[in-house]
Amino acid sequence: MSRIKYIILTLGLIMGFGLVIMPTNVGAENVLTNACTADPSSPLCTQDDKPLTDYIKIIVNTLLFILGAVSVIMIILGGIKYTTSAGDTKNVEAAKNTIMYAVIGLVVAILAGAIVNFVIGVFKY
C-alpha cells in the first residue's frame, strides 16, 4: 500500500511541476492585427502547410525529451537509493535495478526515436 502512495505522490509532484511551468493567457492587446498590411511577405502572414510527418516528428521529439528527463530523474533517484542503502543487500539490489531499468528505458527510447525519424525521412516527399 505504501508503494501505491509513493507512486501517486510522485505523479502528483510531476503534474504539479508541469502546471507551474505551463504558459498562461493574458489579456494583452493584439498587436498583430495590422501586421499583414505593413509587410505581407512576413512569416506571420504566409500560410505554411506542413506535412503530417513534420507534426509526427515534433510529437515524437517532445515525447523523447520528456522520457529523457524522466529517465535522468530515475537514475538520480536510484543513485540516492544506492547511497542511502547503508549496505543492505535488498536496498542495494533495488537501487541497482532502478538505475539499470532507467538506462534500458532511455536506450529503448533513443532507438525508437531514431527508427521513427528514419522512417519519416524515408517517406518524406
C-alpha positions as CSV (number, residue, x, y, z in Angstrom):
1,M,0.0,0.0,0.0
2,S,2.8,2.4,0.7
3,R,4.2,1.8,-2.8
4,I,0.9,2.9,-4.3
5,K,1.1,6.1,-2.1
6,Y,4.6,6.7,-3.3
7,I,3.6,6.4,-6.9
8,I,0.6,8.6,-6.5
9,L,2.7,11.2,-4.7
10,T,5.4,11.1,-7.4
11,L,2.8,11.5,-10.2
12,G,1.2,14.4,-8.3
13,L,4.5,16.2,-7.9
14,I,5.3,15.7,-11.6
15,M,1.9,17.0,-12.6
16,G,2.2,19.9,-10.1
17,F,5.5,21.0,-11.5
18,G,4.1,20.7,-15.0
19,L,1.2,23.0,-14.1
20,V,3.7,25.5,-12.7
21,I,5.6,25.8,-15.9
22,M,2.5,25.9,-18.2
23,P,2.1,29.2,-20.1
24,T,-0.9,31.3,-19.2
25,N,-3.0,33.5,-21.3
26,V,-3.0,37.2,-20.5
27,G,-5.4,39.9,-21.7
28,A,-2.9,41.9,-23.8
29,E,-3.8,43.9,-26.9
30,N,-3.4,42.1,-30.2
31,V,-0.5,43.9,-31.9
32,L,-0.6,41.6,-34.9
33,T,-4.0,42.7,-36.4
34,N,-2.4,45.1,-38.8
35,A,0.9,43.3,-39.3
36,C,0.0,41.9,-42.7
37,T,-0.8,45.3,-44.1
38,A,2.7,46.6,-43.3
39,D,4.6,43.5,-44.7
40,P,2.5,40.9,-46.5
41,S,5.6,38.7,-47.0
42,S,6.3,38.3,-43.3
43,P,6.2,34.7,-41.9
44,L,3.2,35.7,-39.8
45,C,1.1,36.4,-42.9
46,T,2.1,33.5,-45.1
47,Q,0.3,30.2,-44.8
48,D,2.7,27.3,-44.0
49,D,1.1,23.9,-44.8
50,K,3.4,21.5,-43.1
51,P,3.0,17.8,-44.0
52,L,1.8,15.3,-41.4
53,T,5.3,13.9,-41.0
54,D,6.6,17.2,-39.5
55,Y,3.9,17.1,-36.8
56,I,4.7,13.5,-36.1
57,K,8.4,14.4,-35.8
58,I,7.6,17.2,-33.4
59,I,5.4,15.0,-31.2
60,V,8.0,12.2,-31.1
61,N,10.8,14.5,-30.3
62,T,8.8,16.1,-27.5
63,L,7.9,12.7,-26.0
64,L,11.6,11.7,-26.2
65,F,12.6,14.9,-24.4
66,I,10.1,14.1,-21.6
67,L,11.2,10.5,-21.4
68,G,14.8,11.5,-21.2
69,A,14.0,13.9,-18.4
70,V,12.1,11.2,-16.5
71,S,14.9,8.6,-17.0
72,V,17.5,11.1,-15.7
73,I,15.3,11.7,-12.7
74,M,15.0,7.9,-12.1
75,I,18.8,7.5,-12.4
76,I,19.3,10.2,-9.8
77,L,16.7,8.6,-7.5
78,G,18.4,5.2,-8.0
79,G,21.7,6.8,-7.1
80,I,20.2,8.3,-4.0
81,K,18.7,5.0,-3.0
82,Y,22.1,3.3,-3.6
83,T,24.0,5.8,-1.4
84,T,21.4,5.6,1.4
85,S,21.1,1.8,1.4
86,A,23.7,1.5,4.1
87,G,25.0,-1.8,2.8
88,D,21.6,-3.6,3.0
89,T,21.7,-6.0,0.1
90,K,18.0,-5.8,-0.6
91,N,18.1,-2.0,-0.9
92,V,21.3,-2.1,-2.9
93,E,19.8,-4.6,-5.4
94,A,16.6,-2.4,-5.7
95,A,18.7,0.7,-6.4
96,K,20.8,-1.1,-9.0
97,N,17.6,-2.3,-10.7
98,T,16.2,1.2,-10.7
99,I,19.3,2.5,-12.4
100,M,19.5,-0.4,-14.8
101,Y,15.9,-0.1,-15.9
102,A,16.1,3.6,-16.3
103,V,19.2,3.2,-18.6
104,I,17.5,0.4,-20.5
105,G,14.4,2.6,-21.0
106,L,16.5,5.5,-22.1
107,V,18.3,3.3,-24.7
108,V,15.0,1.9,-26.0
109,A,13.5,5.4,-26.3
110,I,16.6,6.7,-28.2
111,L,16.4,3.7,-30.6
112,A,12.6,4.2,-31.0
113,G,13.2,7.9,-31.8
114,A,15.9,7.0,-34.3
115,I,13.6,4.5,-36.0
116,V,10.7,6.9,-36.2
117,N,12.9,9.7,-37.6
118,F,14.4,7.3,-40.1
119,V,11.0,6.1,-41.3
120,I,9.7,9.7,-41.6
121,G,12.9,10.6,-43.6
122,V,12.3,7.8,-46.0
123,F,8.6,8.6,-46.6
124,K,9.1,12.4,-46.9
125,Y,8.3,13.6,-50.3
